[in-house]
Amino acid sequence: MWTLARILIGIVFFFVKLRDRRKTGVSLPDGKGGTYLLDLKKKGQEKKKTEEMHLGAPFVSGAVFWLHREGTFDRLLKGLGLAEEIQTGDESFDHNVYIVSDNPAVASCLRENAKLRRVIVATIDQGFDLIHADGRALWIRSKTVLKPRNGDFDKLFTMVGAFKDLKPQKDSTGVLLRVAVVEIVVAVTAGYAASVALDFFDEDPTLVFPELAIFDGIALSVGLFVLLFGFAILLLRRSSRARWVLAESLLVLLLSVLAAGFGAVRDLNATFDRSDAIDVERPVTDRRIFRGRKGRKRYYLGFPSASYQGEGLPTELKVSRRVYDDMENGGKVTFRIKEGSLGYPWYQRIETSR
């Protein structure tokens, strides 16, 4: 049941992430009879300081592409054969600009229009790190230029005019579907890992002797990383659009597979366990309150040590305020322990009673 709940949390995590990618802007006149879009990203608690500017213009061709300065990671992916990028034949442009698109119409437009290539390079050289068409608008993004300049409008509308005849790319190779599959798998893994981490920080005891599962947890984490990142490479290789997805997948998996691996060991150990439960009762002999940095209180019950399979059981248990108050005049703690399908004893239930 908990395993299913964690997977559902991961799916929710993916859709939240997808929603946050949507970009809108305020429509404003440019003073020359045209209209531009402005989207300012603010930071700080009062959202007063501009952190990032997105300057856009209506571009309803339906075409989607990204252009940015080519970096070391882009060259590495191309060198390893994991990404194929459109080449225009302009050596300087091809060396400095990375084209995230498999659309032949984008390739033709860039190859045939030298002025367009010069405008793109000038835009990137003058403080904009990304040029992006989302099917409804053409955007240029900057983290250093935080207020539109007259020359920025000229370059933006020049690019819109040059790309105006683009048509949406037919996804004949299923790249978009494969990207969606990879992102769902990675997001579900991250969501599952987050739920496992929350259990850890909430001090929710599951395994009786968690240190025994360290080796299997690390081994499964490494296996998960190799399997999932290998799966992403298998689906997305040979596409320029794989660049960001692979980079994001690599980072997210590195941050989440350790928790996911240990969580999987714990859940598999409990889910397929068919052993009989054993109850171990201990009297409550102590109570204490721990105050955190922000004044948050945590409540603990203490009891004499006991052993299970020759090993000592915990002598302290974190509880709610209500249970803590109920134990004011004494009580007992009952540990219901099962053997575990992987051989790691685990707590099926921990109960307190007066």
Contacts in CASP RR format, 6 or more apart in sequence:
PFRMAT RR
TARGET T0000
AUTHOR 0000-0000-0000
METHOD contacts of the structure
MODEL  1
MWTLARILIGIVFFFVKLRDRRKTGVSLPDGKGGTYLLDLKKKGQEKKKT
EEMHLGAPFVSGAVFWLHREGTFDRLLKGLGLAEEIQTGDESFDHNVYIV
SDNPAVASCLRENAKLRRVIVATIDQGFDLIHADGRALWIRSKTVLKPRN
GDFDKLFTMVGAFKDLKPQKDSTGVLLRVAVVEIVVAVTAGYAASVALDF
FDEDPTLVFPELAIFDGIALSVGLFVLLFGFAILLLRRSSRARWVLAESL
LVLLLSVLAAGFGAVRDLNATFDRSDAIDVERPVTDRRIFRGRKGRKRYY
LGFPSASYQGEGLPTELKVSRRVYDDMENGGKVTFRIKEGSLGYPWYQRI
ETSR
2 267 0 8 1.000
2 270 0 8 1.000
3 267 0 8 1.000
3 271 0 8 1.000
5 195 0 8 1.000
6 191 0 8 1.000
6 192 0 8 1.000
6 195 0 8 1.000
6 196 0 8 1.000
6 267 0 8 1.000
7 188 0 8 1.000
7 192 0 8 1.000
9 191 0 8 1.000
9 192 0 8 1.000
9 194 0 8 1.000
9 195 0 8 1.000
10 187 0 8 1.000
10 188 0 8 1.000
10 189 0 8 1.000
10 190 0 8 1.000
10 191 0 8 1.000
10 192 0 8 1.000
10 194 0 8 1.000
10 195 0 8 1.000
11 184 0 8 1.000
11 187 0 8 1.000
11 188 0 8 1.000
13 187 0 8 1.000
13 188 0 8 1.000
13 190 0 8 1.000
13 191 0 8 1.000
13 194 0 8 1.000
14 183 0 8 1.000
14 184 0 8 1.000
14 187 0 8 1.000
14 188 0 8 1.000
17 183 0 8 1.000
17 187 0 8 1.000
18 183 0 8 1.000
23 39 0 8 1.000
23 54 0 8 1.000
23 134 0 8 1.000
23 139 0 8 1.000
24 39 0 8 1.000
25 37 0 8 1.000
25 38 0 8 1.000
25 39 0 8 1.000
25 54 0 8 1.000
25 56 0 8 1.000
26 37 0 8 1.000
26 38 0 8 1.000
26 39 0 8 1.000
27 35 0 8 1.000
27 36 0 8 1.000
27 37 0 8 1.000
28 35 0 8 1.000
28 36 0 8 1.000
28 37 0 8 1.000
28 38 0 8 1.000
29 35 0 8 1.000
29 36 0 8 1.000
30 36 0 8 1.000
30 153 0 8 1.000
32 153 0 8 1.000
35 57 0 8 1.000
35 58 0 8 1.000
36 55 0 8 1.000
36 56 0 8 1.000
36 57 0 8 1.000
36 148 0 8 1.000
36 153 0 8 1.000
36 156 0 8 1.000
37 54 0 8 1.000
37 55 0 8 1.000
37 56 0 8 1.000
37 57 0 8 1.000
37 58 0 8 1.000
37 137 0 8 1.000
37 139 0 8 1.000
38 53 0 8 1.000
38 54 0 8 1.000
38 55 0 8 1.000
38 56 0 8 1.000
38 148 0 8 1.000
39 53 0 8 1.000
39 54 0 8 1.000
39 56 0 8 1.000
39 139 0 8 1.000
40 50 0 8 1.000
40 52 0 8 1.000
40 53 0 8 1.000
40 54 0 8 1.000
40 146 0 8 1.000
41 50 0 8 1.000
41 51 0 8 1.000
41 52 0 8 1.000
41 53 0 8 1.000
41 54 0 8 1.000
42 48 0 8 1.000
42 49 0 8 1.000
42 50 0 8 1.000
42 51 0 8 1.000
43 49 0 8 1.000
43 50 0 8 1.000
43 51 0 8 1.000
50 146 0 8 1.000
51 143 0 8 1.000
52 141 0 8 1.000
52 142 0 8 1.000
52 143 0 8 1.000
52 146 0 8 1.000
53 141 0 8 1.000
53 142 0 8 1.000
53 143 0 8 1.000
53 145 0 8 1.000
53 146 0 8 1.000
53 147 0 8 1.000
53 148 0 8 1.000
54 139 0 8 1.000
54 140 0 8 1.000
54 141 0 8 1.000
55 139 0 8 1.000
55 140 0 8 1.000
55 141 0 8 1.000
55 142 0 8 1.000
55 148 0 8 1.000
55 152 0 8 1.000
55 153 0 8 1.000
55 156 0 8 1.000
56 137 0 8 1.000
56 138 0 8 1.000
56 139 0 8 1.000
56 140 0 8 1.000
56 156 0 8 1.000
57 137 0 8 1.000
57 138 0 8 1.000
57 156 0 8 1.000
57 157 0 8 1.000
57 160 0 8 1.000
58 136 0 8 1.000
58 137 0 8 1.000
58 160 0 8 1.000
59 133 0 8 1.000
59 135 0 8 1.000
59 136 0 8 1.000
59 137 0 8 1.000
59 138 0 8 1.000
59 160 0 8 1.000
59 163 0 8 1.000
59 164 0 8 1.000
60 135 0 8 1.000
60 136 0 8 1.000
61 133 0 8 1.000
61 135 0 8 1.000
61 163 0 8 1.000
61 164 0 8 1.000
61 165 0 8 1.000
61 166 0 8 1.000
61 167 0 8 1.000
61 168 0 8 1.000
62 133 0 8 1.000
62 135 0 8 1.000
62 136 0 8 1.000
62 166 0 8 1.000
62 167 0 8 1.000
62 168 0 8 1.000
63 103 0 8 1.000
63 105 0 8 1.000
63 106 0 8 1.000
63 133 0 8 1.000
63 135 0 8 1.000
63 163 0 8 1.000
63 166 0 8 1.000
63 167 0 8 1.000
63 168 0 8 1.000
63 169 0 8 1.000
64 101 0 8 1.000
64 103 0 8 1.000
64 133 0 8 1.000
64 134 0 8 1.000
64 135 0 8 1.000
64 168 0 8 1.000
64 169 0 8 1.000
65 99 0 8 1.000
65 100 0 8 1.000
65 101 0 8 1.000
65 103 0 8 1.000
65 106 0 8 1.000
65 132 0 8 1.000
65 133 0 8 1.000
66 99 0 8 1.000
66 100 0 8 1.000
66 101 0 8 1.000
66 130 0 8 1.000
66 131 0 8 1.000
66 132 0 8 1.000
66 133 0 8 1.000
66 244 0 8 1.000
67 97 0 8 1.000
67 98 0 8 1.000
67 99 0 8 1.000
67 100 0 8 1.000
67 120 0 8 1.000
67 124 0 8 1.000
67 130 0 8 1.000
67 131 0 8 1.000
67 132 0 8 1.000
68 97 0 8 1.000
68 98 0 8 1.000
68 100 0 8 1.000
68 124 0 8 1.000
68 129 0 8 1.000
68 130 0 8 1.000
68 131 0 8 1.000
69 96 0 8 1.000
69 97 0 8 1.000
69 98 0 8 1.000
69 124 0 8 1.000
69 129 0 8 1.000
70 95 0 8 1.000
70 96 0 8 1.000
70 97 0 8 1.000
70 98 0 8 1.000
71 98 0 8 1.000
73 243 0 8 1.000
73 247 0 8 1.000
74 83 0 8 1.000
74 85 0 8 1.000
74 98 0 8 1.000
74 243 0 8 1.000
77 83 0 8 1.000
77 242 0 8 1.000
77 243 0 8 1.000
77 246 0 8 1.000
78 84 0 8 1.000
78 85 0 8 1.000
81 237 0 8 1.000
81 238 0 8 1.000
82 233 0 8 1.000
82 236 0 8 1.000
82 237 0 8 1.000
82 238 0 8 1.000
82 242 0 8 1.000
82 246 0 8 1.000
83 237 0 8 1.000
83 238 0 8 1.000
83 239 0 8 1.000
83 240 0 8 1.000
83 242 0 8 1.000
83 243 0 8 1.000
83 246 0 8 1.000
84 238 0 8 1.000
84 239 0 8 1.000
84 240 0 8 1.000
85 98 0 8 1.000
85 99 0 8 1.000
85 240 0 8 1.000
86 99 0 8 1.000
86 101 0 8 1.000
86 102 0 8 1.000
86 106 0 8 1.000
86 107 0 8 1.000
86 110 0 8 1.000
86 240 0 8 1.000
87 94 0 8 1.000
88 94 0 8 1.000
88 107 0 8 1.000
88 110 0 8 1.000
88 111 0 8 1.000
88 117 0 8 1.000
89 111 0 8 1.000
90 114 0 8 1.000
90 117 0 8 1.000
92 121 0 8 1.000
93 110 0 8 1.000
93 117 0 8 1.000
93 120 0 8 1.000
93 121 0 8 1.000
96 121 0 8 1.000
96 124 0 8 1.000
97 117 0 8 1.000
97 120 0 8 1.000
97 121 0 8 1.000
97 124 0 8 1.000
98 240 0 8 1.000
98 243 0 8 1.000
99 106 0 8 1.000
99 107 0 8 1.000
99 110 0 8 1.000
99 240 0 8 1.000
100 240 0 8 1.000
100 241 0 8 1.000
100 243 0 8 1.000
100 244 0 8 1.000
101 107 0 8 1.000
101 169 0 8 1.000
101 240 0 8 1.000
101 241 0 8 1.000
102 169 0 8 1.000
102 173 0 8 1.000
102 175 0 8 1.000
102 239 0 8 1.000
102 240 0 8 1.000
102 241 0 8 1.000
103 166 0 8 1.000
103 169 0 8 1.000
104 169 0 8 1.000
105 165 0 8 1.000
105 166 0 8 1.000
105 167 0 8 1.000
105 169 0 8 1.000
106 163 0 8 1.000
106 166 0 8 1.000
109 116 0 8 1.000
109 162 0 8 1.000
109 163 0 8 1.000
109 165 0 8 1.000
109 166 0 8 1.000
110 116 0 8 1.000
110 117 0 8 1.000
113 162 0 8 1.000
115 158 0 8 1.000
115 162 0 8 1.000
116 158 0 8 1.000
116 159 0 8 1.000
116 162 0 8 1.000
116 163 0 8 1.000
119 155 0 8 1.000
119 158 0 8 1.000
119 159 0 8 1.000
119 162 0 8 1.000
120 131 0 8 1.000
120 159 0 8 1.000
122 155 0 8 1.000
123 131 0 8 1.000
123 140 0 8 1.000
123 152 0 8 1.000
123 155 0 8 1.000
123 156 0 8 1.000
123 159 0 8 1.000
124 131 0 8 1.000
126 145 0 8 1.000
126 152 0 8 1.000
127 142 0 8 1.000
127 144 0 8 1.000
127 145 0 8 1.000
128 140 0 8 1.000
128 141 0 8 1.000
128 142 0 8 1.000
128 145 0 8 1.000
128 152 0 8 1.000
129 141 0 8 1.000
129 142 0 8 1.000
129 143 0 8 1.000
130 139 0 8 1.000
130 140 0 8 1.000
130 141 0 8 1.000
131 138 0 8 1.000
131 139 0 8 1.000
131 140 0 8 1.000
131 141 0 8 1.000
131 159 0 8 1.000
132 138 0 8 1.000
132 139 0 8 1.000
132 140 0 8 1.000
132 141 0 8 1.000
133 139 0 8 1.000
133 163 0 8 1.000
133 166 0 8 1.000
135 168 0 8 1.000
138 156 0 8 1.000
138 159 0 8 1.000
138 160 0 8 1.000
138 163 0 8 1.000
140 152 0 8 1.000
140 155 0 8 1.000
140 156 0 8 1.000
145 152 0 8 1.000
171 177 0 8 1.000
173 239 0 8 1.000
175 236 0 8 1.000
175 239 0 8 1.000
175 241 0 8 1.000
178 235 0 8 1.000
178 236 0 8 1.000
179 236 0 8 1.000
179 241 0 8 1.000
179 242 0 8 1.000
179 245 0 8 1.000
181 235 0 8 1.000
182 231 0 8 1.000
182 232 0 8 1.000
182 235 0 8 1.000
182 236 0 8 1.000
182 245 0 8 1.000
182 249 0 8 1.000
183 245 0 8 1.000
183 248 0 8 1.000
183 249 0 8 1.000
185 228 0 8 1.000
185 231 0 8 1.000
185 232 0 8 1.000
186 228 0 8 1.000
186 232 0 8 1.000
186 248 0 8 1.000
186 249 0 8 1.000
186 252 0 8 1.000
186 253 0 8 1.000
187 252 0 8 1.000
189 224 0 8 1.000
189 228 0 8 1.000
189 252 0 8 1.000
189 253 0 8 1.000
189 256 0 8 1.000
189 257 0 8 1.000
189 260 0 8 1.000
190 252 0 8 1.000
190 255 0 8 1.000
190 256 0 8 1.000
191 256 0 8 1.000
192 256 0 8 1.000
192 260 0 8 1.000
192 263 0 8 1.000
193 255 0 8 1.000
193 256 0 8 1.000
193 257 0 8 1.000
193 258 0 8 1.000
193 259 0 8 1.000
193 260 0 8 1.000
193 263 0 8 1.000
194 256 0 8 1.000
194 259 0 8 1.000
196 259 0 8 1.000
196 260 0 8 1.000
196 262 0 8 1.000
196 263 0 8 1.000
196 266 0 8 1.000
197 259 0 8 1.000
199 206 0 8 1.000
200 259 0 8 1.000
203 318 0 8 1.000
205 314 0 8 1.000
205 317 0 8 1.000
205 347 0 8 1.000
205 350 0 8 1.000
206 266 0 8 1.000
206 270 0 8 1.000
206 346 0 8 1.000
206 347 0 8 1.000
207 213 0 8 1.000
207 266 0 8 1.000
207 269 0 8 1.000
207 344 0 8 1.000
207 345 0 8 1.000
207 346 0 8 1.000
207 347 0 8 1.000
208 308 0 8 1.000
208 311 0 8 1.000
208 313 0 8 1.000
208 337 0 8 1.000
208 344 0 8 1.000
208 345 0 8 1.000
208 346 0 8 1.000
208 347 0 8 1.000
209 311 0 8 1.000
209 344 0 8 1.000
209 345 0 8 1.000
212 344 0 8 1.000
213 262 0 8 1.000
213 265 0 8 1.000
213 266 0 8 1.000
213 269 0 8 1.000
213 342 0 8 1.000
213 344 0 8 1.000
216 265 0 8 1.000
216 342 0 8 1.000
217 261 0 8 1.000
217 262 0 8 1.000
217 263 0 8 1.000
217 264 0 8 1.000
217 265 0 8 1.000
218 258 0 8 1.000
220 261 0 8 1.000
220 262 0 8 1.000
220 264 0 8 1.000
220 265 0 8 1.000
221 257 0 8 1.000
221 258 0 8 1.000
221 260 0 8 1.000
221 261 0 8 1.000
221 262 0 8 1.000
222 257 0 8 1.000
224 253 0 8 1.000
224 257 0 8 1.000
224 260 0 8 1.000
224 261 0 8 1.000
224 264 0 8 1.000
225 253 0 8 1.000
225 254 0 8 1.000
225 257 0 8 1.000
228 249 0 8 1.000
228 253 0 8 1.000
228 257 0 8 1.000
229 249 0 8 1.000
229 250 0 8 1.000
229 253 0 8 1.000
232 245 0 8 1.000
232 246 0 8 1.000
232 249 0 8 1.000
233 246 0 8 1.000
236 242 0 8 1.000
236 245 0 8 1.000
236 246 0 8 1.000
265 342 0 8 1.000
265 344 0 8 1.000
266 344 0 8 1.000
266 346 0 8 1.000
268 341 0 8 1.000
268 342 0 8 1.000
269 340 0 8 1.000
269 341 0 8 1.000
269 342 0 8 1.000
269 343 0 8 1.000
269 344 0 8 1.000
269 346 0 8 1.000
270 338 0 8 1.000
270 340 0 8 1.000
270 341 0 8 1.000
270 346 0 8 1.000
270 348 0 8 1.000
271 341 0 8 1.000
272 341 0 8 1.000
273 338 0 8 1.000
273 339 0 8 1.000
273 340 0 8 1.000
273 341 0 8 1.000
273 346 0 8 1.000
274 341 0 8 1.000
275 338 0 8 1.000
275 339 0 8 1.000
275 340 0 8 1.000
276 338 0 8 1.000
277 336 0 8 1.000
277 337 0 8 1.000
277 338 0 8 1.000
277 348 0 8 1.000
278 308 0 8 1.000
278 336 0 8 1.000
278 337 0 8 1.000
278 338 0 8 1.000
279 334 0 8 1.000
279 335 0 8 1.000
279 336 0 8 1.000
279 337 0 8 1.000
280 306 0 8 1.000
280 308 0 8 1.000
280 313 0 8 1.000
280 334 0 8 1.000
280 335 0 8 1.000
280 337 0 8 1.000
281 332 0 8 1.000
281 333 0 8 1.000
281 334 0 8 1.000
281 335 0 8 1.000
282 303 0 8 1.000
282 304 0 8 1.000
282 306 0 8 1.000
282 313 0 8 1.000
282 332 0 8 1.000
282 333 0 8 1.000
282 335 0 8 1.000
283 303 0 8 1.000
283 304 0 8 1.000
283 330 0 8 1.000
283 331 0 8 1.000
283 332 0 8 1.000
283 333 0 8 1.000
284 301 0 8 1.000
284 302 0 8 1.000
284 303 0 8 1.000
284 327 0 8 1.000
284 330 0 8 1.000
284 331 0 8 1.000
284 332 0 8 1.000
284 333 0 8 1.000
284 352 0 8 1.000
285 302 0 8 1.000
285 303 0 8 1.000
285 304 0 8 1.000
286 301 0 8 1.000
286 302 0 8 1.000
286 303 0 8 1.000
287 299 0 8 1.000
287 300 0 8 1.000
287 301 0 8 1.000
287 302 0 8 1.000
287 324 0 8 1.000
287 327 0 8 1.000
287 328 0 8 1.000
288 299 0 8 1.000
288 300 0 8 1.000
288 302 0 8 1.000
289 297 0 8 1.000
289 298 0 8 1.000
289 299 0 8 1.000
289 300 0 8 1.000
289 324 0 8 1.000
290 297 0 8 1.000
290 298 0 8 1.000
290 299 0 8 1.000
290 300 0 8 1.000
291 297 0 8 1.000
291 298 0 8 1.000
292 298 0 8 1.000
297 321 0 8 1.000
298 318 0 8 1.000
299 318 0 8 1.000
299 319 0 8 1.000
299 320 0 8 1.000
299 321 0 8 1.000
299 323 0 8 1.000
299 324 0 8 1.000
300 316 0 8 1.000
300 317 0 8 1.000
300 318 0 8 1.000
300 319 0 8 1.000
300 324 0 8 1.000
301 316 0 8 1.000
301 317 0 8 1.000
301 319 0 8 1.000
301 323 0 8 1.000
301 324 0 8 1.000
301 327 0 8 1.000
301 333 0 8 1.000
301 352 0 8 1.000
302 315 0 8 1.000
302 316 0 8 1.000
302 317 0 8 1.000
303 315 0 8 1.000
303 316 0 8 1.000
303 317 0 8 1.000
303 332 0 8 1.000
303 333 0 8 1.000
304 315 0 8 1.000
305 312 0 8 1.000
305 313 0 8 1.000
305 315 0 8 1.000
306 312 0 8 1.000
306 313 0 8 1.000
307 313 0 8 1.000
308 335 0 8 1.000
308 337 0 8 1.000
308 345 0 8 1.000
309 345 0 8 1.000
313 335 0 8 1.000
317 333 0 8 1.000
317 350 0 8 1.000
317 352 0 8 1.000
319 327 0 8 1.000
319 352 0 8 1.000
323 352 0 8 1.000
326 352 0 8 1.000
326 354 0 8 1.000
327 352 0 8 1.000
327 354 0 8 1.000
329 354 0 8 1.000
330 354 0 8 1.000
331 352 0 8 1.000
331 353 0 8 1.000
331 354 0 8 1.000
332 352 0 8 1.000
332 353 0 8 1.000
332 354 0 8 1.000
333 350 0 8 1.000
333 351 0 8 1.000
333 352 0 8 1.000
334 349 0 8 1.000
334 350 0 8 1.000
334 351 0 8 1.000
334 352 0 8 1.000
334 353 0 8 1.000
335 347 0 8 1.000
335 350 0 8 1.000
336 347 0 8 1.000
336 348 0 8 1.000
336 349 0 8 1.000
336 350 0 8 1.000
336 351 0 8 1.000
337 345 0 8 1.000
337 346 0 8 1.000
337 347 0 8 1.000
337 348 0 8 1.000
338 345 0 8 1.000
338 346 0 8 1.000
338 348 0 8 1.000
339 345 0 8 1.000
340 346 0 8 1.000
END
